[in-house]
């Protein structure tokens, strides 16, 4: 592999620096080496996101989150052997080392890195009324509001198509004809688009019972009023690597208490925290579900996605969170819409 130097990092590199190396290298991992160029381990996007779930910040170093026992091979190994190692260990990259444990190359199973086309379906929930954005939504549905010169929904579709996900179903409601007339069958946007029109509001999960195409692979569900540049391929990799039944994108949300908080034990003051900040993970409105999840949704009823996750958790099915580190904005209020237009060019 050419350009291996740009994906090398040290144990003292920050998470932000590591992510830059992963993105620059475009091979999904960075190589962690010591000052003598000896391999210490690897760091993937998934390793970073697991670190973020443990409340790591972008300025924390990667010392305790990188993978210390990667699959490796010796210099001179045949391509057939390397392909076999990839298959056995279910990896797409193998660091190549010499007799002194120094990194000399990286074998990538798809070294051409051409854009992969995925069969996984995408279901977009675009039937909302957008009442909080009136009068802008009096004649058009909220996902068709223009941000950065094009409808919000067009930016969403472009994000999926650029990641190789072209099979898209839209669940429509309010002013459905506006969306259908604009996107039609999707060929003008590089996608295959079909539509479901809800006769009544079904919720972000209930509408899935109206799907006519049989789902056989994990599929995305996303609200149609979001702007994000999340990497959908990495999200799918994360979902499959954890053998999850359902995956929810989450983002960190901070609340600052505007006063000094006094901690007491009976009448005794234990400590005082001046304007503390409390962090939470909140639902970001992007999901991946296994096909069997649809069978758990009651038919012909309003049913939201949090209710489906609660049912899966109660049934002790594996549900995981995928932390967003990328840009994300829910356009639910006029202030959000104005912010989106200000930020669009700098992000997209």
N, C-alpha and C positions, 0 to 999 in steps of 0.2 A: 504494500500500500504506500502511495506517495503521501508526503506531508505528515508523516507520523509524529514529527516533533511538536506539532501544534495541538496534539491531543494528550501530551504528557503533562502531568501535574504532580505536585508534591503533597505530602500529608498536611502541610501548612497552608495549602491553597484554600481560599474561601469557597463556599458553595456557589457564590456568584461567579467566581473565576472558573470553577469547574464546569458550570453550565455553559459559559462562553466557549470553553474548549470542546464540550460535547457538540454544541451547535456548529462550531467552525469545522470540526472534523467530519460531521455528517455521517458518522458510523455508529451513533447511538451510545458510545461509551468513551470514557477517558481512561488513560493508563496512569496509574499511580506509581511513581518511581522515586528512588532515593537520589542523593547527589551523585552517585556513581552509575546512574542509569539502570540500576537493578530493579526488577519488577517487584512491587509490594502488593499490588492488587489492581482492581478495576473499579470504576464508578459509572453507574448507569443513571439514566433519568429516573428510573424506578427507585434506586437507592436514595436519590435526592428527595423525591417526594415522600418516601417513608421517613426521612429525616425531618422534613417539614411538619409531618404529622406529630412528630415528637417535640414540636415547638422550637426546632432549630430556625435560626434566621439566616438570611442571605449572606451575612457577614461572618457567620460561624465557620470554623475550619472543618475540613472533611475527615479529620483524623479518625473519628469513631463511627463513620457511616459508610465508608467504602468497603467493597467486598474483598476479603483477604485471601480467598482460595479459589481463584478463577481457573477455568480450564486453560491449560497452556500446552505448547508443543515446542519441540526443539528445532533449531535451524536445520534446514535440509529435509524436513518431513515432506512426504509426497502430498499432492493435492488430494488424491484418493483418501489418504489417511486423515487429512484435515477435514474433509467433508464427512467422513465417518465419525470423527470426534464431535463435529457440530450436531450431527443427527443423534448420537447417543446421549449427549449432554444437553440437547435442546438449546443450543446457543447459536448466534449468528456471527460471532467474532471470536477469534482465538489469538492471544498474544504469542508471538514467536520469540524465543529467547535463545541465547548462545550458551556455551558451557559454563560461563561465569554468571548466569542468571540475568544478563543484561538484555534489554529489549532491543530487538533488531528489526522487527516487522510486526504487522497485524494482519492476520488472514480474515477476510470478510467474505461471507458466503455469497453475497451479491455485490461484488466489488464495482459493478457498473452503476449501482445505486440508481437505477432507473425507477421512475415512479411506479409503484405497485398498484394494481387495480384490485380493489376489495369487493367481494360479493356481499358483504354485510349491508343490511338495509339501514336507512336513516328515516326516522319518523319525526316530523316537525309539527309541533302543536301551535297552530296559527289561527285558532278560532275565537280568540278573546275579543271583548267589546272595546277595550281601550278607553273606558269612561274617564279615567283620570287625565287623559291627554286631549279631551275635547276643548275647543272646537276642531282641533286638527284631525280628529278621527270621525267626524260627522259623515264624511263621504268615502273614506277609505279605511281599511282595517289597519291597526297599529303596525303590524310587520311591514306594511308598505310605505310607512313614513320614510322620507328620504333623509339619509345621514351620509355626508360625504359625497353627495351627488347621485346616490342610488338607494333603492329601498333596503331597509335593514335585512329583509329576507334574502335579498340578492347577495349581500355580503356573507350571510350564513351559508348559503348554497355554495358560493365560491370557496369558502373555507373547507367544506367537505370534499368538493370536487378536486381541489388542489391536493388533498390528502389521499385521493384515489377512491373515495366513496361516492358513487354516482347513482345508486339506486335509492330514490327519495320518494317518500309518501308524505303528503301534506294533509293534516286533519283540519278541515275548514269549518267555519261557522259564519260569523258576521262578515257581510260583504264578500262572500266567497268568490263571486264572479270576477272581482277586481284582480284577485290573485291568479285565478285560472286564465284570465285573458292575457295577463302579463307573462306568465311562465309557460303556458300551454303544456306541451309534452316534455319540455326541458331541453330539447336538442340545442337550442340557441345558447344554453348555459353549460353545455357539456355533461348534462345529466339525463337520467330517465325518470320522469316525474309522473306519479299518478296521484289521485285525489280521493279523499273521503269527506263527504259533507255531513256534519252532525245535524240531525233534525232537532236535537235539544242539546244543551250543554252537558258534556260527558266527563269533564275534568282531564287532567294531564295523564291519567292512567286509564280511565274508563273508555276513552276513544280507541284504545288499542284493541278492544273486543270487536271493533268494526273492520279490522284489517281483513282483506280478502285473500291476499297472497300468503301461503303457508311459509312461516319463518323456520329456517333450519339452522341458522347461525346466530351468534350474539348480535344484537342490533342496538343502534343509538336511538334515544328519545331526547329531543331538545325543545325548549320553549322558543317560540319564534320572535321574541322581543329582546334577545340578548346580542350584545356585540362582544366577541372574544376572539383571540388568536390562539386558543389552546391547540395543542398538537393532538389531533384525534387518533392518529396511529399509535402514539405513545399511550394514550388512554386505553385503547384496545389491547395493546401489549400488556399493560398493567392488569387489566381485567383478566386476561387469559392466564397470565403468570400466577395469579392468586387463585385460579379455579373458582372464581366468584360466580354466584348466582345473579347478583345485581350490584352494580357499581354506581356510586353517586359522586359527581364532582362537588367538591366543597371549597370554600374560600374562607380565609381568616377575616374575622370582623372584630374590630376593637371598639370598646366603649370606655370612654374616660369619665370617671366620676368627678364632677366639677367642684368637689369639696374635699377637705381633709377627712379621711375615714378613720374613725376612732374604734379600735378593737378593745372590747372590754370583757372581763371575766367577773360576773356579778357587778359590783360597784368599782372594781379595780381597772384602771386603764393599763392595758398590756402594751399597746403600741399605737402610733399614729402614722397613717400613710397619706401623704399629700397628693391628692388628685390621682389615685391609682388607675391604671389601665387594665381592663379585663378583656381577654381574648377568647373568642369562640370560633368554631367552624360552623358556617351556615350553608344551606343548600344552594347550589349555583344553577340549578335548573337544567343540567346536562346529565344523562344517565346512559348506562349500557345494561341491557337485560338479556338473560338467556331466554330462548323461545318459550320454555315451560312456564315462565312467569305470567304469561298472558292467561293461562288456565286458572290462575288464582284470582283474577279480576271478575267481579260480578257483572253479568251482562245487563245492558240497558239501564245502568245506574250511573249517577255521578260518582266518580272515584278518583281521588288525587294520588299522585305518586308517593307522598309520605305515608299514606295508608297502606299502599302495597309494600313498602319497605318494612313497616311495622308488622305486617302479616308474615313477611319472610323471616324477620327477626324472631317473631314468636314461634315460628316453625323450625327455628334453629338452622335455617339456611345461611350460607355464607354471604354476607353483604359487606362491601368494603367502600372506603372513601378514597377518592383520587383528588389530592390537593392541587388547586390551581395556583400556579406561580405566574401565569401569563395575564395579559390584559383581560378584564371582564367588566361589563357594565350592563345592568338590568335597566332597560328604558321603560320605567313605569310611571314617571312623573315628568312634568314639564322641565324641571331643573335637570333631570337626567338626559332628556332629549337635547337640551341646549349644551350640556357638557359633552355629549357624544359628538355633536357637530364640531365642537372646538378641538376635540382630541383625535378625531378620525384620521386625518392626514398623517399625524405623527405616529400612528400605530399601524395603519393598513396601507 
